[in-house]
């Protein structure tokens, strides 16, 4: 049985209630980053719809597919998905954490 780990991050640190999705993190099944891209995009679209329904005006939804050691980042603006061609490795943890920090600070990768 395969289990996907779903994690959404939110920007607000003041609320314990989940009210706005900004980052979707998906564990790649069978360590296959490319196979997880479609699922990640679908979940990013779901996050966009959730935000719209909740009245959150969040322009960009970010996503990442990871094996735990390899990270790939995505960005959804409107109906356009951008996939970063680079792959980031856990041995350069500063880069991965930096990208996630920039996303939460409303920066782009």
Phi, psi and omega in degrees: 000133178260141179234127176266135176269122180251130179216127173248141175252149177236157182279325186289129175259359185271344183242140173271348181273135178284114183231352179202125180266136177232333181224131176249125178245125183237132174280128179288126177286141180054030177057031181250097182302310185297326179293335181274350184297315181299316179296320180296316179298316179300319180286330174293319176297320177297320178295320177299315178296320177301312180299317179298316180296325180276357180080018178273125182263069180261116186288323188237132172249132180255156177215160174213142173246132184220147170267354188104327177249337177240137181235138176231133186249145180229162179215133177244119175235116185064239179252013183253127177254129174251133178245120177296125182289341180283155169243138184246137188251147184297337178291348171246057186303329178300322179293314180298312179296322178298317179296313178298321178296317178298319179299312181291340176267012179069029174262173179246158179270000000 
